[in-house]
Amino acid sequence: MFIWTEAGYQLFRNKGRSILLVCASLLLCGCIAFYLGNIDSSKRALAALSESTPAQARISNLNADEFDNLTISYTFVDTMSNLGIGKVIATSEATCYMDPALLEEVNTLEAARQEAIANRANDFIYVPNHTPKGDAKIYGITCWEATGLGREDVFTLLEGYDLSAMEGEEAVCLVSDSFAEKHGLALGDTLDTTFSFVQYDTYRMPMYTYIGQASWKVIGTYPAGQKTDHQADLYIPMGWMRPIVGEKVPFTYTSYTGYLADSMKLNEFKAQVGEYSGLGQPFFLANEDTRNPDLSAAKTLYMEDEDFIRTAEKLGQGIRQYEAFLIPFFTIVVFLVTLAIFLVLRGCRRDMAVACSLGRSKRLTGTATLLAALGAQLAGALLSVPLTLLLTGISLGAALLVCGAFMLCALLGDVVGLLALLRFDALALLTASD
């Protein structure tokens, strides 16, 4: 018990020495915090890279030169989601008939077609589909970003709704301000119309398939003059459109962009996508007979992952370098602690010699001095915690880990330093002092 009293006596009686040890500990803890903080921040940045710079997969035609007005089967899209695609920005096209004369023509043609189908009995007679083009263009979208309008603030929304409604299955729509003005539509009104689904043939010419009646609630408007690659009179949720259209024809998409949910699994995704989706990298079908190619068929998976790979490699290299120098770094910390102990406590060797000359063992004398030094160093380590949290932004747990790592280094350094200090002959030291 006396040894703890002696350690406290040394700690508080020699205030200058204790303050030096506290300051040295504070400085070394800061060095450890910044070193480990760099590793931690790099790892967090690498983990968040899938959200900040995700790898992107786009579906294109055989030549990988067209990303719109394609025929992309819903099976491709579902397979891509199963392989690890997270956010999907995709479109499908449709058209509706607002002009009464055009609507009457469409209804007449559809009635004649249905009559022909009914009269053909069970023989396989082809009944052509003469559905004409509508006078309003529609895009089914998976999310508002698929509109290509770029910013949320270009939309004027009905109270109680936000743009996330375009990701659902509710019968709602966004209409251009010119379309709304032309047809007397206001926010909250219901648009009743007849629409047809649009698909593209092998020459990328549009084909129209009559779907039927539809009613959409107008929940937002946007400027008709806003530039976008997917210009339309109205946008409707893909979640509503797909099951309705799927009852009449196999559903297809006209454009597709997907972001990997976990871009760290990029190589695994690339290995599986060719096997399970049938899509390949650009020009993978170079040997295919291209005398009569299908210009709209989904054939190629175009990966835009250069930014992700470059950033991930840079972060990974930085982490590996930091981790490779962990042992040398902590070796230097131990050496600096040893040097500090040796220099700061060198002046108390005479006191140690006096104690030893009175019959006290060097082991007990060194232990008391060690406990006093560790007490000062622990105070410095604890003082570093709030500074570390403020300056480096690491978590409280990481800050406490820094303290623990430093105290372990301090223990090793103190022991080595004290072993060097205690290598003296008490009588010779006291005689030399006299």
LOMIMAR-132901 format. One record per residue (C-alpha): residue number from 0; residue in one letter; x, y, z. Coordinates in nm, 2 decimals, m for minus. Each point is the difference from the previous one (the first is absolute). Layout:
residues N
<rec NUM 'a' <X Y Z>>
...
***
This chain:
residues 434
<rec 0 'm' <0.00 0.00 0.00>>
<rec 1 'f' <0.29 0.23 0.07>>
<rec 2 'i' <0.12 m0.03 m0.36>>
<rec 3 'w' <m0.32 0.18 m0.12>>
<rec 4 't' <0.05 0.27 0.26>>
<rec 5 'e' <0.36 0.04 m0.12>>
<rec 6 'a' <m0.11 0.01 m0.37>>
<rec 7 'g' <m0.26 0.27 0.08>>
<rec 8 'y' <0.27 0.19 0.20>>
<rec 9 'q' <0.23 0.00 m0.31>>
<rec 10 'l' <m0.28 0.09 m0.23>>
<rec 11 'f' <m0.12 0.31 0.19>>
<rec 12 'r' <0.33 0.11 0.17>>
<rec 13 'n' <0.19 0.02 m0.33>>
<rec 14 'k' <m0.26 0.21 m0.19>>
<rec 15 'g' <0.24 0.12 m0.27>>
<rec 16 'r' <0.10 m0.36 m0.09>>
<rec 17 's' <m0.37 m0.11 0.01>>
<rec 18 'i' <m0.10 0.29 m0.23>>
<rec 19 'l' <0.27 m0.09 m0.25>>
<rec 20 'l' <m0.12 m0.36 m0.01>>
<rec 21 'v' <m0.36 0.11 m0.04>>
<rec 22 'c' <0.09 0.23 m0.29>>
<rec 23 'a' <0.21 m0.27 m0.17>>
<rec 24 's' <m0.28 m0.25 0.04>>
<rec 25 'l' <m0.25 0.25 m0.14>>
<rec 26 'l' <0.22 0.05 m0.31>>
<rec 27 'l' <0.06 m0.37 m0.06>>
<rec 28 'c' <m0.37 m0.08 0.04>>
<rec 29 'g' <m0.07 0.26 m0.26>>
<rec 30 'c' <0.24 m0.16 m0.24>>
<rec 31 'i' <m0.16 m0.34 0.05>>
<rec 32 'a' <m0.35 0.14 m0.04>>
<rec 33 'f' <0.09 0.17 m0.33>>
<rec 34 'y' <0.17 m0.32 m0.13>>
<rec 35 'l' <m0.28 m0.23 0.10>>
<rec 36 'g' <m0.26 0.26 m0.10>>
<rec 37 'n' <0.14 0.01 m0.35>>
<rec 38 'i' <m0.04 m0.38 m0.02>>
<rec 39 'd' <m0.35 0.02 0.14>>
<rec 40 's' <m0.11 0.28 m0.23>>
<rec 41 's' <0.14 m0.17 m0.30>>
<rec 42 'k' <m0.19 m0.32 0.09>>
<rec 43 'r' <m0.32 0.19 0.05>>
<rec 44 'a' <0.05 0.18 m0.33>>
<rec 45 'l' <0.05 m0.33 m0.17>>
<rec 46 'a' <m0.31 m0.15 0.16>>
<rec 47 'a' <m0.20 0.31 m0.11>>
<rec 48 'l' <0.13 m0.01 m0.35>>
<rec 49 's' <m0.29 m0.21 m0.12>>
<rec 50 'e' <m0.23 0.28 0.08>>
<rec 51 's' <0.21 0.30 m0.10>>
<rec 52 't' <0.15 m0.15 m0.32>>
<rec 53 'p' <m0.18 m0.32 m0.08>>
<rec 54 'a' <0.08 m0.21 m0.30>>
<rec 55 'q' <m0.25 0.04 m0.27>>
<rec 56 'a' <m0.14 m0.25 m0.25>>
<rec 57 'r' <m0.19 0.11 m0.31>>
<rec 58 'i' <m0.17 m0.22 m0.26>>
<rec 59 's' <0.06 0.08 m0.37>>
<rec 60 'n' <m0.04 m0.15 m0.34>>
<rec 61 'l' <0.24 m0.23 m0.18>>
<rec 62 'n' <0.23 0.28 m0.10>>
<rec 63 'a' <m0.01 0.17 0.34>>
<rec 64 'd' <m0.08 0.33 m0.16>>
<rec 65 'e' <m0.36 0.04 0.10>>
<rec 66 'f' <m0.15 0.01 0.35>>
<rec 67 'd' <m0.35 0.12 m0.08>>
<rec 68 'n' <m0.29 m0.12 m0.21>>
<rec 69 'l' <0.10 m0.36 0.06>>
<rec 70 't' <m0.19 m0.32 0.06>>
<rec 71 'i' <0.11 m0.13 0.34>>
<rec 72 's' <m0.19 m0.29 0.14>>
<rec 73 'y' <m0.12 0.02 0.36>>
<rec 74 't' <0.19 m0.33 0.06>>
<rec 75 'f' <0.33 0.18 m0.05>>
<rec 76 'v' <m0.10 0.27 0.25>>
<rec 77 'd' <m0.11 m0.26 0.26>>
<rec 78 't' <0.31 m0.20 m0.05>>
<rec 79 'm' <0.22 0.30 0.05>>
<rec 80 's' <m0.18 0.08 0.33>>
<rec 81 'n' <0.06 m0.35 0.12>>
<rec 82 'l' <0.37 0.03 m0.09>>
<rec 83 'g' <0.05 0.30 0.23>>
<rec 84 'i' <m0.13 0.31 m0.17>>
<rec 85 'g' <m0.14 0.25 0.25>>
<rec 86 'k' <m0.14 0.32 m0.14>>
<rec 87 'v' <m0.15 m0.03 m0.35>>
<rec 88 'i' <m0.06 0.30 m0.23>>
<rec 89 'a' <m0.21 m0.14 m0.29>>
<rec 90 't' <m0.27 0.10 m0.24>>
<rec 91 's' <m0.28 m0.14 m0.21>>
<rec 92 'e' <m0.20 0.18 m0.26>>
<rec 93 'a' <m0.36 0.04 m0.06>>
<rec 94 't' <m0.23 0.24 m0.18>>
<rec 95 'c' <m0.36 0.13 0.07>>
<rec 96 'y' <m0.28 0.15 m0.21>>
<rec 97 'm' <m0.13 0.34 0.10>>
<rec 98 'd' <m0.15 0.11 m0.33>>
<rec 99 'p' <m0.36 m0.12 m0.02>>
<rec 100 'a' <0.03 m0.08 m0.37>>
<rec 101 'l' <0.32 m0.20 0.05>>
<rec 102 'l' <m0.16 m0.18 0.30>>
<rec 103 'e' <m0.30 m0.10 m0.21>>
<rec 104 'e' <0.23 m0.13 m0.27>>
<rec 105 'v' <0.20 m0.21 0.25>>
<rec 106 'n' <m0.32 m0.14 0.16>>
<rec 107 't' <m0.14 m0.09 m0.34>>
<rec 108 'l' <0.32 m0.18 m0.11>>
<rec 109 'e' <0.02 m0.19 0.33>>
<rec 110 'a' <m0.37 m0.10 m0.02>>
<rec 111 'a' <0.07 m0.13 m0.36>>
<rec 112 'r' <0.30 m0.19 0.12>>
<rec 113 'q' <m0.18 m0.16 0.29>>
<rec 114 'e' <m0.28 m0.10 m0.24>>
<rec 115 'a' <0.25 m0.16 m0.24>>
<rec 116 'i' <0.16 m0.19 0.29>>
<rec 117 'a' <m0.34 m0.13 0.11>>
<rec 118 'n' <m0.10 m0.10 m0.35>>
<rec 119 'r' <0.32 m0.19 m0.09>>
<rec 120 'a' <m0.11 m0.29 0.23>>
<rec 121 'n' <0.29 m0.22 0.09>>
<rec 122 'd' <0.21 0.02 m0.32>>
<rec 123 'f' <0.32 0.19 0.02>>
<rec 124 'i' <m0.08 0.30 m0.22>>
<rec 125 'y' <0.22 0.31 0.05>>
<rec 126 'v' <m0.20 0.30 0.10>>
<rec 127 'p' <0.20 0.32 m0.05>>
<rec 128 'n' <0.02 0.27 0.26>>
<rec 129 'h' <m0.07 0.34 m0.16>>
<rec 130 't' <0.01 0.20 0.32>>
<rec 131 'p' <0.12 0.35 m0.11>>
<rec 132 'k' <0.24 0.23 0.18>>
<rec 133 'g' <m0.15 0.21 0.28>>
<rec 134 'd' <0.01 0.38 0.04>>
<rec 135 'a' <0.17 0.00 0.35>>
<rec 136 'k' <0.32 m0.18 0.09>>
<rec 137 'i' <0.02 m0.19 0.33>>
<rec 138 'y' <0.30 m0.15 0.18>>
<rec 139 'g' <m0.03 m0.26 0.27>>
<rec 140 'i' <0.28 0.06 0.25>>
<rec 141 't' <0.15 m0.18 0.29>>
<rec 142 'c' <0.08 0.32 0.19>>
<rec 143 'w' <m0.01 0.37 m0.06>>
<rec 144 'e' <0.37 0.00 m0.11>>
<rec 145 'a' <m0.11 m0.20 m0.31>>
<rec 146 't' <m0.17 0.32 m0.13>>
<rec 147 'g' <0.34 0.14 m0.06>>
<rec 148 'l' <m0.11 0.34 0.12>>
<rec 149 'g' <0.28 0.01 0.25>>
<rec 150 'r' <m0.13 0.20 0.30>>
<rec 151 'e' <m0.29 m0.06 0.24>>
<rec 152 'd' <m0.07 0.37 0.01>>
<rec 153 'v' <m0.13 0.01 m0.36>>
<rec 154 'f' <m0.31 m0.19 0.11>>
<rec 155 't' <m0.31 0.17 0.16>>
<rec 156 'l' <m0.16 m0.27 0.21>>
<rec 157 'l' <m0.35 m0.05 0.15>>
<rec 158 'e' <0.00 0.04 0.38>>
<rec 159 'g' <0.04 m0.34 0.17>>
<rec 160 'y' <0.21 m0.15 m0.28>>
<rec 161 'd' <0.37 m0.01 m0.08>>
<rec 162 'l' <0.20 m0.14 m0.29>>
<rec 163 's' <0.03 m0.34 0.18>>
<rec 164 'a' <m0.35 m0.07 m0.13>>
<rec 165 'm' <0.15 m0.07 m0.34>>
<rec 166 'e' <0.17 m0.31 0.16>>
<rec 167 'g' <m0.34 m0.15 0.11>>
<rec 168 'e' <m0.30 m0.16 m0.16>>
<rec 169 'e' <m0.25 0.28 0.04>>
<rec 170 'a' <m0.18 0.13 m0.31>>
<rec 171 'v' <0.16 0.34 0.00>>
<rec 172 'c' <0.18 0.21 m0.26>>
<rec 173 'l' <0.22 0.30 m0.05>>
<rec 174 'v' <m0.10 0.22 m0.30>>
<rec 175 's' <0.17 0.29 m0.18>>
<rec 176 'd' <m0.14 0.34 0.07>>
<rec 177 's' <m0.09 0.05 m0.37>>
<rec 178 'f' <m0.18 m0.33 m0.01>>
<rec 179 'a' <m0.19 0.09 0.32>>
<rec 180 'e' <m0.10 0.34 m0.14>>
<rec 181 'k' <m0.11 m0.14 m0.34>>
<rec 182 'h' <m0.23 m0.26 0.16>>
<rec 183 'g' <m0.11 0.21 0.30>>
<rec 184 'l' <0.17 m0.22 0.26>>
<rec 185 'a' <0.09 0.12 0.35>>
<rec 186 'l' <0.17 m0.16 0.29>>
<rec 187 'g' <m0.23 m0.26 0.16>>
<rec 188 'd' <m0.20 m0.05 m0.32>>
<rec 189 't' <m0.05 m0.34 m0.16>>
<rec 190 'l' <0.11 m0.06 m0.36>>
<rec 191 'd' <m0.22 m0.26 m0.17>>
<rec 192 't' <0.13 m0.12 m0.33>>
<rec 193 't' <0.07 m0.30 m0.23>>
<rec 194 'f' <0.36 m0.11 m0.05>>
<rec 195 's' <0.22 m0.24 m0.20>>
<rec 196 'f' <0.33 m0.16 0.09>>
<rec 197 'v' <0.30 0.08 m0.22>>
<rec 198 'q' <0.26 m0.26 m0.10>>
<rec 199 'y' <0.27 0.01 m0.27>>
<rec 200 'd' <0.06 m0.23 m0.29>>
<rec 201 't' <0.33 m0.12 m0.14>>
<rec 202 'y' <0.05 0.33 m0.19>>
<rec 203 'r' <m0.08 0.20 0.32>>
<rec 204 'm' <m0.33 0.11 m0.14>>
<rec 205 'p' <m0.28 0.04 0.26>>
<rec 206 'm' <m0.29 m0.24 0.02>>
<rec 207 'y' <m0.32 0.08 0.19>>
<rec 208 't' <m0.20 m0.26 0.20>>
<rec 209 'y' <m0.35 0.11 0.12>>
<rec 210 'i' <m0.03 m0.04 0.38>>
<rec 211 'g' <m0.32 0.17 0.09>>
<rec 212 'q' <m0.15 0.26 0.24>>
<rec 213 'a' <0.21 0.16 0.27>>
<rec 214 's' <m0.06 0.26 0.27>>
<rec 215 'w' <0.29 0.18 0.17>>
<rec 216 'k' <0.00 0.26 0.27>>
<rec 217 'v' <0.21 0.30 m0.08>>
<rec 218 'i' <0.24 0.05 0.29>>
<rec 219 'g' <0.26 0.23 m0.16>>
<rec 220 't' <0.10 0.22 m0.29>>
<rec 221 'y' <0.33 0.09 m0.16>>
<rec 222 'p' <0.11 0.25 m0.26>>
<rec 223 'a' <m0.05 m0.13 m0.35>>
<rec 224 'g' <0.31 0.17 m0.13>>
<rec 225 'q' <0.23 m0.17 0.25>>
<rec 226 'k' <0.27 m0.19 m0.19>>
<rec 227 't' <0.01 m0.37 0.04>>
<rec 228 'd' <0.08 m0.32 m0.19>>
<rec 229 'h' <m0.34 m0.14 0.09>>
<rec 230 'q' <m0.23 0.28 m0.10>>
<rec 231 'a' <m0.37 m0.08 0.06>>
<rec 232 'd' <m0.34 0.15 0.05>>
<rec 233 'l' <m0.05 m0.20 0.32>>
<rec 234 'y' <0.19 m0.25 0.21>>
<rec 235 'i' <m0.17 m0.29 0.19>>
<rec 236 'p' <0.14 m0.25 0.25>>
<rec 237 'm' <0.15 m0.32 m0.14>>
<rec 238 'g' <m0.15 m0.19 0.29>>
<rec 239 'w' <m0.35 0.08 m0.12>>
<rec 240 'm' <0.08 m0.03 m0.37>>
<rec 241 'r' <0.17 m0.34 m0.01>>
<rec 242 'p' <m0.28 m0.22 0.14>>
<rec 243 'i' <m0.26 0.17 m0.22>>
<rec 244 'v' <0.20 m0.03 m0.32>>
<rec 245 'g' <0.11 m0.35 0.09>>
<rec 246 'e' <m0.36 m0.13 m0.02>>
<rec 247 'k' <0.00 0.08 m0.38>>
<rec 248 'v' <0.36 m0.04 m0.12>>
<rec 249 'p' <0.34 m0.10 0.15>>
<rec 250 'f' <0.13 0.31 0.17>>
<rec 251 't' <0.32 0.16 m0.13>>
<rec 252 'y' <0.21 0.30 0.10>>
<rec 253 't' <0.14 0.26 m0.24>>
<rec 254 's' <0.30 0.10 0.21>>
<rec 255 'y' <0.18 m0.14 0.31>>
<rec 256 't' <0.27 0.12 0.24>>
<rec 257 'g' <0.07 m0.18 0.32>>
<rec 258 'y' <0.23 0.07 0.29>>
<rec 259 'l' <0.16 m0.28 0.19>>
<rec 260 'a' <m0.13 m0.03 0.36>>
<rec 261 'd' <0.35 m0.10 0.11>>
<rec 262 's' <0.26 0.11 m0.25>>
<rec 263 'm' <0.27 m0.18 0.20>>
<rec 264 'k' <m0.15 m0.32 m0.16>>
<rec 265 'l' <0.06 0.14 m0.35>>
<rec 266 'n' <0.22 m0.29 m0.12>>
<rec 267 'e' <m0.26 m0.25 0.13>>
<rec 268 'f' <m0.27 0.18 m0.18>>
<rec 269 'k' <0.19 0.01 m0.33>>
<rec 270 'a' <0.07 m0.37 0.03>>
<rec 271 'q' <m0.37 m0.09 0.05>>
<rec 272 'v' <m0.17 0.24 m0.23>>
<rec 273 'g' <0.11 m0.16 m0.33>>
<rec 274 'e' <m0.09 m0.35 0.13>>
<rec 275 'y' <m0.35 0.08 0.13>>
<rec 276 's' <m0.12 0.30 m0.21>>
<rec 277 'g' <0.14 m0.08 m0.34>>
<rec 278 'l' <0.14 0.35 m0.02>>
<rec 279 'g' <0.37 0.05 m0.08>>
<rec 280 'q' <0.26 0.28 m0.01>>
<rec 281 'p' <0.01 0.22 m0.32>>
<rec 282 'f' <0.07 m0.18 m0.32>>
<rec 283 'f' <m0.01 m0.35 0.17>>
<rec 284 'l' <m0.22 m0.10 m0.30>>
<rec 285 'a' <0.24 0.11 m0.26>>
<rec 286 'n' <m0.01 m0.35 m0.17>>
<rec 287 'e' <m0.38 0.00 m0.01>>
<rec 288 'd' <m0.17 0.03 m0.34>>
<rec 289 't' <m0.06 0.38 m0.02>>
<rec 290 'r' <m0.14 0.02 m0.36>>
<rec 291 'n' <m0.35 0.06 0.15>>
<rec 292 'p' <0.07 0.10 0.35>>
<rec 293 'd' <m0.28 0.09 0.25>>
<rec 294 'l' <0.08 0.36 0.06>>
<rec 295 's' <m0.23 0.03 0.31>>
<rec 296 'a' <0.06 m0.33 0.17>>
<rec 297 'a' <0.18 0.01 0.34>>
<rec 298 'k' <0.33 m0.17 m0.06>>
<rec 299 't' <0.28 0.18 0.18>>
<rec 300 'l' <0.07 0.09 0.36>>
<rec 301 'y' <0.20 0.32 0.01>>
<rec 302 'm' <0.18 0.05 0.33>>
<rec 303 'e' <0.09 0.35 0.12>>
<rec 304 'd' <0.23 m0.09 0.29>>
<rec 305 'e' <0.33 0.18 m0.07>>
<rec 306 'd' <m0.06 0.27 0.27>>
<rec 307 'f' <m0.09 m0.26 0.26>>
<rec 308 'i' <0.30 m0.23 m0.08>>
<rec 309 'r' <0.24 0.29 0.00>>
<rec 310 't' <m0.12 0.14 0.33>>
<rec 311 'a' <m0.03 m0.34 0.16>>
<rec 312 'e' <0.36 m0.09 m0.10>>
<rec 313 'k' <0.13 0.33 0.13>>
<rec 314 'l' <m0.17 m0.04 0.34>>
<rec 315 'g' <0.09 m0.37 0.02>>
<rec 316 'q' <0.37 0.09 m0.07>>
<rec 317 'g' <0.00 0.27 0.27>>
<rec 318 'i' <m0.15 m0.24 0.25>>
<rec 319 'r' <0.25 m0.27 m0.08>>
<rec 320 'q' <0.29 0.24 0.03>>
<rec 321 'y' <m0.12 0.13 0.34>>
<rec 322 'e' <m0.05 m0.35 0.13>>
<rec 323 'a' <0.34 m0.12 m0.13>>
<rec 324 'f' <0.17 0.27 0.22>>
<rec 325 'l' <m0.21 m0.07 0.31>>
<rec 326 'i' <0.28 m0.20 0.17>>
<rec 327 'p' <0.28 0.25 m0.09>>
<rec 328 'f' <m0.22 0.29 0.11>>
<rec 329 'f' <m0.08 m0.15 0.34>>
<rec 330 't' <0.37 m0.10 0.04>>
<rec 331 'i' <0.09 0.37 m0.05>>
<rec 332 'v' <m0.27 0.09 0.26>>
<rec 333 'v' <0.15 m0.24 0.25>>
<rec 334 'f' <0.35 0.14 m0.07>>
<rec 335 'l' <m0.12 0.36 0.05>>
<rec 336 'v' <m0.16 m0.10 0.33>>
<rec 337 't' <0.32 m0.17 0.11>>
<rec 338 'l' <0.20 0.31 m0.09>>
<rec 339 'a' <m0.24 0.22 0.18>>
<rec 340 'i' <0.01 m0.21 0.32>>
<rec 341 'f' <0.38 m0.02 m0.01>>
<rec 342 'l' <0.04 0.38 m0.04>>
<rec 343 'v' <m0.28 0.11 0.24>>
<rec 344 'l' <0.09 m0.25 0.28>>
<rec 345 'r' <0.37 0.02 m0.04>>
<rec 346 'g' <0.02 0.27 0.26>>
<rec 347 'c' <m0.16 m0.23 0.26>>
<rec 348 'r' <0.27 m0.26 m0.01>>
<rec 349 'r' <0.16 0.14 0.31>>
<rec 350 'd' <m0.33 m0.05 0.19>>
<rec 351 'm' <m0.01 m0.35 m0.12>>
<rec 352 'a' <0.36 m0.06 0.11>>
<rec 353 'v' <m0.08 0.14 0.35>>
<rec 354 'a' <m0.29 m0.24 0.03>>
<rec 355 'c' <0.21 m0.29 m0.11>>
<rec 356 's' <0.28 0.09 0.24>>
<rec 357 'l' <m0.25 m0.01 0.28>>
<rec 358 'g' <m0.08 m0.36 m0.08>>
<rec 359 'r' <m0.30 0.03 m0.24>>
<rec 360 's' <0.01 m0.22 m0.30>>
<rec 361 'k' <0.03 0.15 m0.35>>
<rec 362 'r' <m0.31 m0.20 m0.10>>
<rec 363 'l' <m0.22 0.18 0.25>>
<rec 364 't' <0.16 0.34 m0.07>>
<rec 365 'g' <m0.05 m0.05 m0.37>>
<rec 366 't' <m0.36 m0.12 0.04>>
<rec 367 'a' <m0.09 0.31 0.19>>
<rec 368 't' <0.16 0.22 m0.26>>
<rec 369 'l' <m0.17 m0.20 m0.28>>
<rec 370 'l' <m0.35 0.05 0.16>>
<rec 371 'a' <0.06 0.37 0.04>>
<rec 372 'a' <0.11 0.03 m0.37>>
<rec 373 'l' <m0.30 m0.20 m0.11>>
<rec 374 'g' <m0.23 0.22 0.21>>
<rec 375 'a' <0.13 0.31 m0.18>>
<rec 376 'q' <m0.02 m0.17 m0.34>>
<rec 377 'l' <m0.36 m0.12 0.07>>
<rec 378 'a' <m0.10 0.36 0.08>>
<rec 379 'g' <0.15 0.12 m0.33>>
<rec 380 'a' <m0.18 m0.28 m0.19>>
<rec 381 'l' <m0.33 0.09 0.16>>
<rec 382 'l' <0.05 0.36 m0.08>>
<rec 383 's' <0.06 m0.09 m0.36>>
<rec 384 'v' <m0.35 m0.16 m0.04>>
<rec 385 'p' <m0.21 0.32 m0.04>>
<rec 386 'l' <0.27 0.16 m0.22>>
<rec 387 't' <0.01 m0.32 m0.22>>
<rec 388 'l' <m0.38 0.00 m0.03>>
<rec 389 'l' <0.00 0.37 m0.10>>
<rec 390 'l' <0.29 0.00 m0.24>>
<rec 391 't' <m0.01 m0.34 m0.17>>
<rec 392 'g' <m0.37 m0.08 0.00>>
<rec 393 'i' <0.05 m0.36 0.11>>
<rec 394 's' <m0.25 m0.17 0.22>>
<rec 395 'l' <0.02 m0.02 0.38>>
<rec 396 'g' <0.09 m0.37 m0.02>>
<rec 397 'a' <0.28 0.07 m0.24>>
<rec 398 'a' <0.13 0.28 0.23>>
<rec 399 'l' <0.00 m0.24 0.30>>
<rec 400 'l' <0.18 m0.26 m0.22>>
<rec 401 'v' <0.27 0.26 m0.07>>
<rec 402 'c' <0.04 0.05 0.38>>
<rec 403 'g' <0.03 m0.37 0.05>>
<rec 404 'a' <0.26 m0.03 m0.28>>
<rec 405 'f' <0.20 0.28 0.15>>
<rec 406 'm' <m0.01 m0.13 0.35>>
<rec 407 'l' <0.13 m0.34 m0.12>>
<rec 408 'c' <0.28 0.18 m0.19>>
<rec 409 'a' <0.06 0.21 0.32>>
<rec 410 'l' <0.03 m0.31 0.22>>
<rec 411 'l' <0.26 m0.15 m0.24>>
<rec 412 'g' <0.19 0.32 m0.03>>
<rec 413 'd' <0.00 0.07 0.37>>
<rec 414 'v' <0.13 m0.34 0.09>>
<rec 415 'v' <0.28 0.02 m0.26>>
<rec 416 'g' <0.08 0.36 0.11>>
<rec 417 'l' <0.00 m0.09 0.38>>
<rec 418 'l' <0.21 m0.31 m0.06>>
<rec 419 'a' <0.26 0.23 m0.16>>
<rec 420 'l' <m0.03 0.25 0.29>>
<rec 421 'l' <0.04 m0.26 0.27>>
<rec 422 'r' <0.33 m0.13 m0.14>>
<rec 423 'f' <0.21 0.18 0.26>>
<rec 424 'd' <0.21 m0.07 0.30>>
<rec 425 'a' <m0.15 0.19 0.29>>
<rec 426 'l' <0.33 0.07 0.19>>
<rec 427 'a' <0.18 0.11 m0.32>>
<rec 428 'l' <m0.29 0.23 m0.10>>
<rec 429 'l' <m0.02 0.16 0.35>>
<rec 430 't' <0.37 0.04 0.02>>
<rec 431 'a' <0.01 0.16 m0.34>>
<rec 432 's' <m0.28 0.24 0.10>>
<rec 433 'd' <0.18 0.10 0.32>>
***
